């Protein structure tokens, strides 16, 4: 999973031709770790079909504010530079995998 910042967000996310799975987290969030861990485990499975990125909202507040991320973890799904889906709070593999399957084939 790629770490992104306010500085490279547009290039890494909005200019990407693949669907993008963005995990908005903070280092102190206990629910973020398992959600991002599940995502980390799925990266190789969807390699070349979905791009996975992580953004620390405390270090990169500009992007968090732009997308109205007020709770963590928040997962935003982007396709063609547009947010197409949003998941708030802890998400497990059974929630993430069906959505990623659709993204990878769509």
Biopython code that builds the backbone (N, CA, C, O; Angstrom):
import numpy as np
from Bio.PDB.StructureBuilder import StructureBuilder

atoms = [
    (1, "UNK", "N", (0.861, -1.167, 0.000)),
    (1, "UNK", "CA", (0.000, 0.000, 0.000)),
    (1, "UNK", "C", (0.905, 1.227, 0.000)),
    (1, "UNK", "O", (1.860, 1.300, 0.774)),
    (2, "UNK", "N", (0.611, 2.164, -0.848)),
    (2, "UNK", "CA", (1.422, 3.366, -1.014)),
    (2, "UNK", "C", (0.978, 4.438, -0.026)),
    (2, "UNK", "O", (-0.215, 4.706, 0.111)),
    (3, "UNK", "N", (1.944, 5.054, 0.665)),
    (3, "UNK", "CA", (1.649, 6.204, 1.528)),
    (3, "UNK", "C", (1.545, 7.443, 0.649)),
    (3, "UNK", "O", (2.446, 7.723, -0.140)),
    (4, "UNK", "N", (0.454, 8.183, 0.782)),
    (4, "UNK", "CA", (0.323, 9.420, 0.026)),
    (4, "UNK", "C", (0.203, 10.598, 0.986)),
    (4, "UNK", "O", (-0.062, 10.431, 2.177)),
    (5, "UNK", "N", (0.404, 11.782, 0.440)),
    (5, "UNK", "CA", (0.383, 13.011, 1.232)),
    (5, "UNK", "C", (-0.436, 14.063, 0.512)),
    (5, "UNK", "O", (-0.897, 13.853, -0.610)),
    (6, "UNK", "N", (-0.611, 15.196, 1.171)),
    (6, "UNK", "CA", (-1.270, 16.332, 0.528)),
    (6, "UNK", "C", (-0.544, 16.708, -0.764)),
    (6, "UNK", "O", (-1.173, 17.132, -1.734)),
    (7, "UNK", "N", (0.783, 16.551, -0.771)),
    (7, "UNK", "CA", (1.593, 16.983, -1.909)),
    (7, "UNK", "C", (1.464, 16.087, -3.138)),
    (7, "UNK", "O", (1.519, 16.582, -4.264)),
    (8, "UNK", "N", (1.294, 14.777, -2.945)),
    (8, "UNK", "CA", (1.222, 13.897, -4.112)),
    (8, "UNK", "C", (-0.161, 13.284, -4.337)),
    (8, "UNK", "O", (-0.318, 12.408, -5.188)),
    (9, "UNK", "N", (-1.147, 13.731, -3.592)),
    (9, "UNK", "CA", (-2.499, 13.169, -3.688)),
    (9, "UNK", "C", (-3.047, 13.234, -5.108)),
    (9, "UNK", "O", (-3.475, 12.215, -5.650)),
    (10, "UNK", "N", (-3.040, 14.407, -5.713)),
    (10, "UNK", "CA", (-3.631, 14.550, -7.046)),
    (10, "UNK", "C", (-2.950, 13.628, -8.055)),
    (10, "UNK", "O", (-3.627, 12.979, -8.853)),
    (11, "UNK", "N", (-1.636, 13.565, -8.029)),
    (11, "UNK", "CA", (-0.913, 12.721, -8.983)),
    (11, "UNK", "C", (-1.190, 11.241, -8.730)),
    (11, "UNK", "O", (-1.473, 10.496, -9.668)),
    (12, "UNK", "N", (-1.112, 10.815, -7.484)),
    (12, "UNK", "CA", (-1.277, 9.398, -7.155)),
    (12, "UNK", "C", (-2.724, 8.918, -7.261)),
    (12, "UNK", "O", (-2.970, 7.754, -7.579)),
    (13, "UNK", "N", (-3.671, 9.799, -7.000)),
    (13, "UNK", "CA", (-5.068, 9.380, -6.937)),
    (13, "UNK", "C", (-5.874, 9.821, -8.148)),
    (13, "UNK", "O", (-6.477, 9.001, -8.840)),
    (14, "UNK", "N", (-5.880, 11.101, -8.391)),
    (14, "UNK", "CA", (-6.789, 11.634, -9.392)),
    (14, "UNK", "C", (-6.306, 11.419, -10.821)),
    (14, "UNK", "O", (-7.109, 11.426, -11.754)),
    (15, "UNK", "N", (-4.998, 11.228, -11.002)),
    (15, "UNK", "CA", (-4.461, 10.979, -12.336)),
    (15, "UNK", "C", (-4.291, 9.486, -12.623)),
    (15, "UNK", "O", (-3.803, 9.113, -13.690)),
    (16, "UNK", "N", (-4.681, 8.651, -11.702)),
    (16, "UNK", "CA", (-4.529, 7.208, -11.851)),
    (16, "UNK", "C", (-5.649, 6.651, -12.741)),
    (16, "UNK", "O", (-6.818, 7.004, -12.587)),
    (17, "UNK", "N", (-5.265, 5.780, -13.665)),
    (17, "UNK", "CA", (-6.256, 5.168, -14.554)),
    (17, "UNK", "C", (-6.984, 3.999, -13.903)),
    (17, "UNK", "O", (-8.069, 3.613, -14.337)),
    (18, "UNK", "N", (-6.379, 3.440, -12.859)),
    (18, "UNK", "CA", (-7.014, 2.332, -12.133)),
    (18, "UNK", "C", (-7.992, 2.874, -11.093)),
    (18, "UNK", "O", (-7.872, 4.026, -10.678)),
    (19, "UNK", "N", (-8.957, 2.061, -10.669)),
    (19, "UNK", "CA", (-9.724, 2.432, -9.486)),
    (19, "UNK", "C", (-8.768, 2.534, -8.304)),
    (19, "UNK", "O", (-7.775, 1.809, -8.241)),
    (20, "UNK", "N", (-9.065, 3.437, -7.363)),
    (20, "UNK", "CA", (-8.174, 3.653, -6.222)),
    (20, "UNK", "C", (-8.933, 3.402, -4.927)),
    (20, "UNK", "O", (-10.028, 3.920, -4.709)),
    (21, "UNK", "N", (-8.316, 2.591, -4.076)),
    (21, "UNK", "CA", (-8.820, 2.277, -2.743)),
    (21, "UNK", "C", (-7.973, 3.090, -1.775)),
    (21, "UNK", "O", (-6.789, 2.800, -1.600)),
    (22, "UNK", "N", (-8.558, 4.106, -1.143)),
    (22, "UNK", "CA", (-7.811, 5.001, -0.256)),
    (22, "UNK", "C", (-8.261, 4.807, 1.183)),
    (22, "UNK", "O", (-9.433, 4.990, 1.511)),
    (23, "UNK", "N", (-7.321, 4.436, 2.032)),
    (23, "UNK", "CA", (-7.590, 4.211, 3.452)),
    (23, "UNK", "C", (-7.096, 5.432, 4.232)),
    (23, "UNK", "O", (-5.890, 5.664, 4.318)),
    (24, "UNK", "N", (-8.005, 6.200, 4.792)),
    (24, "UNK", "CA", (-7.684, 7.385, 5.598)),
    (24, "UNK", "C", (-7.578, 6.941, 7.048)),
    (24, "UNK", "O", (-8.536, 6.409, 7.608)),
    (25, "UNK", "N", (-6.423, 7.155, 7.656)),
    (25, "UNK", "CA", (-6.132, 6.642, 8.992)),
    (25, "UNK", "C", (-5.421, 7.685, 9.844)),
    (25, "UNK", "O", (-5.151, 8.800, 9.398)),
    (26, "UNK", "N", (-5.127, 7.297, 11.070)),
    (26, "UNK", "CA", (-4.193, 8.014, 11.941)),
    (26, "UNK", "C", (-3.400, 6.948, 12.689)),
    (26, "UNK", "O", (-3.823, 5.794, 12.769)),
    (27, "UNK", "N", (-2.272, 7.329, 13.226)),
    (27, "UNK", "CA", (-1.427, 6.338, 13.910)),
    (27, "UNK", "C", (-2.035, 5.864, 15.226)),
    (27, "UNK", "O", (-1.711, 4.767, 15.683)),
    (28, "UNK", "N", (-2.906, 6.658, 15.847)),
    (28, "UNK", "CA", (-3.467, 6.284, 17.148)),
    (28, "UNK", "C", (-4.786, 5.526, 17.046)),
    (28, "UNK", "O", (-5.317, 5.081, 18.063)),
    (29, "UNK", "N", (-5.317, 5.372, 15.855)),
    (29, "UNK", "CA", (-6.639, 4.752, 15.658)),
    (29, "UNK", "C", (-6.550, 3.229, 15.745)),
    (29, "UNK", "O", (-5.913, 2.591, 14.907)),
    (30, "UNK", "N", (-7.190, 2.650, 16.761)),
    (30, "UNK", "CA", (-7.154, 1.204, 16.960)),
    (30, "UNK", "C", (-7.976, 0.439, 15.922)),
    (30, "UNK", "O", (-7.656, -0.709, 15.616)),
    (31, "UNK", "N", (-9.019, 1.048, 15.379)),
    (31, "UNK", "CA", (-9.842, 0.385, 14.360)),
    (31, "UNK", "C", (-9.207, 0.497, 12.979)),
    (31, "UNK", "O", (-9.536, -0.280, 12.083)),
    (32, "UNK", "N", (-8.305, 1.451, 12.799)),
    (32, "UNK", "CA", (-7.649, 1.635, 11.500)),
    (32, "UNK", "C", (-6.716, 0.478, 11.187)),
    (32, "UNK", "O", (-6.668, -0.005, 10.056)),
    (33, "UNK", "N", (-5.986, 0.042, 12.181)),
    (33, "UNK", "CA", (-4.978, -0.986, 11.934)),
    (33, "UNK", "C", (-5.573, -2.248, 11.296)),
    (33, "UNK", "O", (-5.071, -2.681, 10.260)),
    (34, "UNK", "N", (-6.625, -2.858, 11.871)),
    (34, "UNK", "CA", (-7.134, -4.078, 11.233)),
    (34, "UNK", "C", (-7.749, -3.809, 9.857)),
    (34, "UNK", "O", (-7.630, -4.648, 8.963)),
    (35, "UNK", "N", (-8.392, -2.678, 9.671)),
    (35, "UNK", "CA", (-8.972, -2.364, 8.364)),
    (35, "UNK", "C", (-7.869, -2.258, 7.316)),
    (35, "UNK", "O", (-7.978, -2.846, 6.240)),
    (36, "UNK", "N", (-6.820, -1.520, 7.619)),
    (36, "UNK", "CA", (-5.720, -1.376, 6.671)),
    (36, "UNK", "C", (-4.938, -2.672, 6.526)),
    (36, "UNK", "O", (-4.377, -2.934, 5.462)),
    (37, "UNK", "N", (-4.890, -3.489, 7.573)),
    (37, "UNK", "CA", (-4.224, -4.786, 7.480)),
    (37, "UNK", "C", (-4.951, -5.673, 6.467)),
    (37, "UNK", "O", (-4.307, -6.326, 5.646)),
    (38, "UNK", "N", (-6.269, -5.700, 6.518)),
    (38, "UNK", "CA", (-7.035, -6.460, 5.523)),
    (38, "UNK", "C", (-6.734, -5.933, 4.122)),
    (38, "UNK", "O", (-6.537, -6.711, 3.189)),
    (39, "UNK", "N", (-6.700, -4.624, 3.981)),
    (39, "UNK", "CA", (-6.395, -4.028, 2.679)),
    (39, "UNK", "C", (-4.986, -4.408, 2.232)),
    (39, "UNK", "O", (-4.777, -4.735, 1.064)),
    (40, "UNK", "N", (-4.016, -4.370, 3.151)),
    (40, "UNK", "CA", (-2.642, -4.759, 2.820)),
    (40, "UNK", "C", (-2.593, -6.196, 2.290)),
    (40, "UNK", "O", (-1.823, -6.497, 1.377)),
    (41, "UNK", "N", (-3.397, -7.059, 2.850)),
    (41, "UNK", "CA", (-3.418, -8.458, 2.432)),
    (41, "UNK", "C", (-4.018, -8.631, 1.034)),
    (41, "UNK", "O", (-3.747, -9.624, 0.360)),
    (42, "UNK", "N", (-4.828, -7.670, 0.604)),
    (42, "UNK", "CA", (-5.499, -7.772, -0.693)),
    (42, "UNK", "C", (-4.721, -7.112, -1.834)),
    (42, "UNK", "O", (-5.062, -7.292, -3.003)),
    (43, "UNK", "N", (-3.677, -6.350, -1.498)),
    (43, "UNK", "CA", (-2.939, -5.602, -2.510)),
    (43, "UNK", "C", (-2.435, -6.513, -3.624)),
    (43, "UNK", "O", (-2.661, -6.219, -4.798)),
    (44, "UNK", "N", (-1.766, -7.599, -3.293)),
    (44, "UNK", "CA", (-1.200, -8.467, -4.331)),
    (44, "UNK", "C", (-2.288, -9.165, -5.152)),
    (44, "UNK", "O", (-2.099, -9.442, -6.337)),
    (45, "UNK", "N", (-3.409, -9.440, -4.522)),
    (45, "UNK", "CA", (-4.511, -10.105, -5.219)),
    (45, "UNK", "C", (-5.098, -9.234, -6.330)),
    (45, "UNK", "O", (-5.573, -9.751, -7.341)),
    (46, "UNK", "N", (-5.067, -7.916, -6.143)),
    (46, "UNK", "CA", (-5.671, -6.997, -7.112)),
    (46, "UNK", "C", (-4.629, -6.164, -7.857)),
    (46, "UNK", "O", (-4.957, -5.160, -8.491)),
    (47, "UNK", "N", (-3.364, -6.597, -7.771)),
    (47, "UNK", "CA", (-2.277, -5.876, -8.425)),
    (47, "UNK", "C", (-2.573, -5.702, -9.917)),
    (47, "UNK", "O", (-2.901, -6.662, -10.615)),
    (48, "UNK", "N", (-2.451, -4.466, -10.387)),
    (48, "UNK", "CA", (-2.728, -4.166, -11.789)),
    (48, "UNK", "C", (-4.180, -3.870, -12.083)),
    (48, "UNK", "O", (-4.521, -3.473, -13.197)),
    (49, "UNK", "N", (-5.051, -4.061, -11.086)),
    (49, "UNK", "CA", (-6.485, -3.817, -11.279)),
    (49, "UNK", "C", (-7.027, -2.729, -10.361)),
    (49, "UNK", "O", (-7.951, -2.003, -10.727)),
    (50, "UNK", "N", (-6.449, -2.620, -9.167)),
    (50, "UNK", "CA", (-6.860, -1.623, -8.176)),
    (50, "UNK", "C", (-5.595, -1.088, -7.522)),
    (50, "UNK", "O", (-4.691, -1.854, -7.187)),
    (51, "UNK", "N", (-5.531, 0.225, -7.341)),
    (51, "UNK", "CA", (-4.401, 0.836, -6.645)),
    (51, "UNK", "C", (-4.811, 1.068, -5.192)),
    (51, "UNK", "O", (-5.901, 1.574, -4.927)),
    (52, "UNK", "N", (-3.943, 0.699, -4.257)),
    (52, "UNK", "CA", (-4.199, 0.853, -2.829)),
    (52, "UNK", "C", (-3.289, 1.932, -2.266)),
    (52, "UNK", "O", (-2.075, 1.900, -2.466)),
    (53, "UNK", "N", (-3.886, 2.895, -1.558)),
    (53, "UNK", "CA", (-3.100, 3.958, -0.933)),
    (53, "UNK", "C", (-3.586, 4.180, 0.492)),
    (53, "UNK", "O", (-4.709, 3.829, 0.852)),
    (54, "UNK", "N", (-2.707, 4.773, 1.289)),
    (54, "UNK", "CA", (-3.021, 5.096, 2.683)),
    (54, "UNK", "C", (-2.647, 6.554, 2.914)),
    (54, "UNK", "O", (-1.635, 7.028, 2.398)),
    (55, "UNK", "N", (-3.460, 7.264, 3.689)),
    (55, "UNK", "CA", (-3.198, 8.660, 3.999)),
    (55, "UNK", "C", (-3.438, 8.892, 5.484)),
    (55, "UNK", "O", (-4.507, 8.570, 6.003)),
    (56, "UNK", "N", (-2.444, 9.448, 6.166)),
    (56, "UNK", "CA", (-2.567, 9.796, 7.582)),
    (56, "UNK", "C", (-3.254, 11.163, 7.663)),
    (56, "UNK", "O", (-2.704, 12.166, 7.211)),
    (57, "UNK", "N", (-4.439, 11.196, 8.233)),
    (57, "UNK", "CA", (-5.232, 12.431, 8.253)),
    (57, "UNK", "C", (-4.653, 13.509, 9.153)),
    (57, "UNK", "O", (-4.906, 14.694, 8.936)),
    (58, "UNK", "N", (-3.882, 13.119, 10.160)),
    (58, "UNK", "CA", (-3.256, 14.126, 11.029)),
    (58, "UNK", "C", (-2.107, 14.832, 10.326)),
    (58, "UNK", "O", (-1.905, 16.032, 10.513)),
    (59, "UNK", "N", (-1.364, 14.104, 9.530)),
    (59, "UNK", "CA", (-0.230, 14.683, 8.809)),
    (59, "UNK", "C", (-0.656, 15.357, 7.515)),
    (59, "UNK", "O", (0.089, 16.171, 6.969)),
    (60, "UNK", "N", (-1.841, 15.030, 7.019)),
    (60, "UNK", "CA", (-2.308, 15.504, 5.713)),
    (60, "UNK", "C", (-3.748, 15.986, 5.810)),
    (60, "UNK", "O", (-4.650, 15.446, 5.171)),
    (61, "UNK", "N", (-3.935, 17.002, 6.613)),
    (61, "UNK", "CA", (-5.293, 17.474, 6.907)),
    (61, "UNK", "C", (-5.971, 18.147, 5.712)),
    (61, "UNK", "O", (-7.200, 18.178, 5.645)),
    (62, "UNK", "N", (-5.206, 18.679, 4.782)),
    (62, "UNK", "CA", (-5.802, 19.356, 3.627)),
    (62, "UNK", "C", (-6.684, 18.404, 2.811)),
    (62, "UNK", "O", (-7.806, 18.753, 2.444)),
    (63, "UNK", "N", (-6.180, 17.220, 2.533)),
    (63, "UNK", "CA", (-6.953, 16.247, 1.756)),
    (63, "UNK", "C", (-8.122, 15.715, 2.577)),
    (63, "UNK", "O", (-9.221, 15.543, 2.049)),
    (64, "UNK", "N", (-7.902, 15.456, 3.846)),
    (64, "UNK", "CA", (-8.991, 14.991, 4.715)),
    (64, "UNK", "C", (-10.120, 16.014, 4.747)),
    (64, "UNK", "O", (-11.293, 15.646, 4.700)),
    (65, "UNK", "N", (-9.775, 17.279, 4.826)),
    (65, "UNK", "CA", (-10.804, 18.331, 4.816)),
    (65, "UNK", "C", (-11.495, 18.416, 3.461)),
    (65, "UNK", "O", (-12.714, 18.579, 3.394)),
    (66, "UNK", "N", (-10.729, 18.307, 2.385)),
    (66, "UNK", "CA", (-11.303, 18.402, 1.035)),
    (66, "UNK", "C", (-12.393, 17.353, 0.826)),
    (66, "UNK", "O", (-13.411, 17.621, 0.187)),
    (67, "UNK", "N", (-12.169, 16.155, 1.370)),
    (67, "UNK", "CA", (-13.123, 15.059, 1.184)),
    (67, "UNK", "C", (-14.005, 14.820, 2.409)),
    (67, "UNK", "O", (-14.676, 13.793, 2.508)),
    (68, "UNK", "N", (-13.998, 15.765, 3.330)),
    (68, "UNK", "CA", (-14.871, 15.722, 4.508)),
    (68, "UNK", "C", (-14.714, 14.426, 5.307)),
    (68, "UNK", "O", (-15.698, 13.818, 5.728)),
    (69, "UNK", "N", (-13.465, 14.020, 5.503)),
    (69, "UNK", "CA", (-13.168, 12.841, 6.321)),
    (69, "UNK", "C", (-13.094, 13.319, 7.769)),
    (69, "UNK", "O", (-12.138, 13.979, 8.177)),
    (70, "UNK", "N", (-14.127, 12.970, 8.532)),
    (70, "UNK", "CA", (-14.201, 13.438, 9.922)),
    (70, "UNK", "C", (-14.038, 12.307, 10.930)),
    (70, "UNK", "O", (-13.934, 12.553, 12.132)),
    (71, "UNK", "N", (-14.014, 11.066, 10.442)),
    (71, "UNK", "CA", (-13.825, 9.908, 11.310)),
    (71, "UNK", "C", (-12.844, 8.959, 10.628)),
    (71, "UNK", "O", (-12.768, 8.895, 9.401)),
    (72, "UNK", "N", (-12.106, 8.232, 11.440)),
    (72, "UNK", "CA", (-11.186, 7.237, 10.893)),
    (72, "UNK", "C", (-11.450, 5.886, 11.530)),
    (72, "UNK", "O", (-11.820, 5.830, 12.703)),
    (73, "UNK", "N", (-11.276, 4.816, 10.812)),
    (73, "UNK", "CA", (-10.863, 4.810, 9.423)),
    (73, "UNK", "C", (-12.016, 5.164, 8.489)),
    (73, "UNK", "O", (-13.181, 4.882, 8.766)),
    (74, "UNK", "N", (-11.654, 5.783, 7.390)),
    (74, "UNK", "CA", (-12.586, 6.025, 6.294)),
    (74, "UNK", "C", (-11.920, 5.489, 5.034)),
    (74, "UNK", "O", (-10.748, 5.762, 4.776)),
    (75, "UNK", "N", (-12.662, 4.742, 4.269)),
    (75, "UNK", "CA", (-12.160, 4.244, 2.988)),
    (75, "UNK", "C", (-12.942, 4.960, 1.900)),
    (75, "UNK", "O", (-14.173, 4.936, 1.878)),
    (76, "UNK", "N", (-12.205, 5.599, 0.998)),
    (76, "UNK", "CA", (-12.807, 6.240, -0.157)),
    (76, "UNK", "C", (-12.393, 5.462, -1.397)),
    (76, "UNK", "O", (-11.235, 5.070, -1.538)),
    (77, "UNK", "N", (-13.335, 5.246, -2.279)),
    (77, "UNK", "CA", (-13.074, 4.566, -3.540)),
    (77, "UNK", "C", (-13.217, 5.598, -4.654)),
    (77, "UNK", "O", (-14.241, 6.269, -4.779)),
    (78, "UNK", "N", (-12.165, 5.703, -5.455)),
    (78, "UNK", "CA", (-12.154, 6.649, -6.565)),
    (78, "UNK", "C", (-12.099, 5.880, -7.882)),
    (78, "UNK", "O", (-11.410, 4.868, -8.012)),
    (79, "UNK", "N", (-12.845, 6.393, -8.842)),
    (79, "UNK", "CA", (-12.783, 5.865, -10.201)),
    (79, "UNK", "C", (-12.901, 7.057, -11.135)),
    (79, "UNK", "O", (-13.810, 7.876, -11.002)),
    (80, "UNK", "N", (-11.980, 7.147, -12.078)),
    (80, "UNK", "CA", (-11.941, 8.284, -13.004)),
    (80, "UNK", "C", (-11.920, 9.613, -12.254)),
    (80, "UNK", "O", (-12.634, 10.550, -12.610)),
    (81, "UNK", "N", (-11.105, 9.681, -11.230)),
    (81, "UNK", "CA", (-10.872, 10.893, -10.424)),
    (81, "UNK", "C", (-12.084, 11.336, -9.607)),
    (81, "UNK", "O", (-12.096, 12.448, -9.078)),
    (82, "UNK", "N", (-13.087, 10.494, -9.498)),
    (82, "UNK", "CA", (-14.281, 10.830, -8.737)),
    (82, "UNK", "C", (-14.485, 9.837, -7.604)),
    (82, "UNK", "O", (-14.259, 8.638, -7.765)),
    (83, "UNK", "N", (-14.915, 10.349, -6.455)),
    (83, "UNK", "CA", (-15.278, 9.452, -5.357)),
    (83, "UNK", "C", (-16.561, 8.730, -5.732)),
    (83, "UNK", "O", (-17.565, 9.365, -6.054)),
    (84, "UNK", "N", (-16.526, 7.395, -5.691)),
    (84, "UNK", "CA", (-17.709, 6.611, -6.062)),
    (84, "UNK", "C", (-18.275, 5.795, -4.898)),
    (84, "UNK", "O", (-19.387, 5.273, -4.981)),
    (85, "UNK", "N", (-17.502, 5.690, -3.812)),
    (85, "UNK", "CA", (-17.998, 4.950, -2.662)),
    (85, "UNK", "C", (-17.227, 5.369, -1.421)),
    (85, "UNK", "O", (-16.096, 5.847, -1.510)),
    (86, "UNK", "N", (-17.853, 5.185, -0.257)),
    (86, "UNK", "CA", (-17.249, 5.574, 1.017)),
    (86, "UNK", "C", (-17.686, 4.578, 2.082)),
    (86, "UNK", "O", (-18.861, 4.226, 2.184)),
    (87, "UNK", "N", (-16.704, 4.129, 2.879)),
    (87, "UNK", "CA", (-16.964, 3.230, 3.994)),
    (87, "UNK", "C", (-16.415, 3.875, 5.255)),
    (87, "UNK", "O", (-15.260, 4.299, 5.288)),
    (88, "UNK", "N", (-17.240, 3.949, 6.291)),
    (88, "UNK", "CA", (-16.819, 4.547, 7.558)),
    (88, "UNK", "C", (-16.637, 3.460, 8.607)),
    (88, "UNK", "O", (-17.419, 2.512, 8.677)),
    (89, "UNK", "N", (-15.596, 3.605, 9.421)),
    (89, "UNK", "CA", (-15.367, 2.687, 10.513)),
    (89, "UNK", "C", (-14.712, 1.392, 10.073)),
    (89, "UNK", "O", (-14.335, 1.232, 8.912)),
    (90, "UNK", "N", (-14.583, 0.482, 11.005)),
    (90, "UNK", "CA", (-13.922, -0.794, 10.753)),
    (90, "UNK", "C", (-14.598, -1.539, 9.608)),
    (90, "UNK", "O", (-15.824, -1.632, 9.550)),
    (91, "UNK", "N", (-13.784, -2.067, 8.701)),
    (91, "UNK", "CA", (-14.272, -2.885, 7.591)),
    (91, "UNK", "C", (-13.447, -4.164, 7.572)),
    (91, "UNK", "O", (-12.228, -4.122, 7.745)),
    (92, "UNK", "N", (-14.097, -5.286, 7.367)),
    (92, "UNK", "CA", (-13.344, -6.544, 7.323)),
    (92, "UNK", "C", (-13.262, -7.059, 5.888)),
    (92, "UNK", "O", (-13.835, -6.481, 4.964)),
    (93, "UNK", "N", (-12.552, -8.132, 5.736)),
    (93, "UNK", "CA", (-12.318, -8.723, 4.409)),
    (93, "UNK", "C", (-13.626, -9.064, 3.699)),
    (93, "UNK", "O", (-13.738, -8.871, 2.489)),
    (94, "UNK", "N", (-14.615, -9.567, 4.438)),
    (94, "UNK", "CA", (-15.880, -9.963, 3.811)),
    (94, "UNK", "C", (-16.644, -8.764, 3.250)),
    (94, "UNK", "O", (-17.453, -8.921, 2.335)),
    (95, "UNK", "N", (-16.399, -7.584, 3.781)),
    (95, "UNK", "CA", (-17.012, -6.366, 3.252)),
    (95, "UNK", "C", (-16.213, -5.835, 2.070)),
    (95, "UNK", "O", (-16.788, -5.408, 1.068)),
    (96, "UNK", "N", (-14.890, -5.861, 2.186)),
    (96, "UNK", "CA", (-14.023, -5.254, 1.186)),
    (96, "UNK", "C", (-13.895, -6.082, -0.090)),
    (96, "UNK", "O", (-13.879, -5.521, -1.186)),
    (97, "UNK", "N", (-13.805, -7.391, 0.032)),
    (97, "UNK", "CA", (-13.520, -8.229, -1.115)),
    (97, "UNK", "C", (-14.589, -8.158, -2.214)),
    (97, "UNK", "O", (-14.213, -7.999, -3.375)),
    (98, "UNK", "N", (-15.873, -8.264, -1.934)),
    (98, "UNK", "CA", (-16.870, -8.165, -3.009)),
    (98, "UNK", "C", (-16.807, -6.831, -3.752)),
    (98, "UNK", "O", (-16.955, -6.791, -4.974)),
    (99, "UNK", "N", (-16.590, -5.751, -3.022)),
    (99, "UNK", "CA", (-16.495, -4.448, -3.638)),
    (99, "UNK", "C", (-15.241, -4.368, -4.533)),
    (99, "UNK", "O", (-15.291, -3.800, -5.624)),
    (100, "UNK", "N", (-14.133, -4.933, -4.067)),
    (100, "UNK", "CA", (-12.898, -4.939, -4.854)),
    (100, "UNK", "C", (-13.039, -5.817, -6.091)),
    (100, "UNK", "O", (-12.489, -5.485, -7.141)),
    (101, "UNK", "N", (-13.758, -6.923, -5.991)),
    (101, "UNK", "CA", (-13.998, -7.783, -7.157)),
    (101, "UNK", "C", (-14.721, -7.000, -8.252)),
    (101, "UNK", "O", (-14.370, -7.104, -9.427)),
    (102, "UNK", "N", (-15.708, -6.236, -7.875)),
    (102, "UNK", "CA", (-16.459, -5.420, -8.835)),
    (102, "UNK", "C", (-15.549, -4.365, -9.452)),
    (102, "UNK", "O", (-15.573, -4.150, -10.664)),
    (103, "UNK", "N", (-14.746, -3.708, -8.614)),
    (103, "UNK", "CA", (-13.824, -2.673, -9.115)),
    (103, "UNK", "C", (-12.819, -3.277, -10.095)),
    (103, "UNK", "O", (-12.527, -2.673, -11.127)),
    (104, "UNK", "N", (-12.295, -4.444, -9.789)),
    (104, "UNK", "CA", (-11.251, -5.059, -10.599)),
    (104, "UNK", "C", (-11.745, -5.507, -11.967)),
    (104, "UNK", "O", (-10.980, -5.560, -12.930)),
    (105, "UNK", "N", (-13.030, -5.827, -12.041)),
    (105, "UNK", "CA", (-13.573, -6.304, -13.317)),
    (105, "UNK", "C", (-14.323, -5.221, -14.072)),
    (105, "UNK", "O", (-14.615, -5.363, -15.260)),
    (106, "UNK", "N", (-14.631, -4.139, -13.374)),
    (106, "UNK", "CA", (-15.453, -3.091, -13.964)),
    (106, "UNK", "C", (-14.694, -2.200, -14.832)),
    (106, "UNK", "O", (-15.257, -1.265, -15.401)),
]
sb = StructureBuilder()
sb.init_structure("model")
sb.init_model(0)
sb.init_chain("A")
sb.init_seg("    ")
for serial, (resi, resn, name, xyz) in enumerate(atoms, 1):
    if name == "N":
        sb.init_residue(resn, " ", resi, " ")
    sb.init_atom(name, np.array(xyz, "f"), 0.0, 1.0, " ", f" {name:<3s}", serial, name[0])
structure = sb.get_structure()
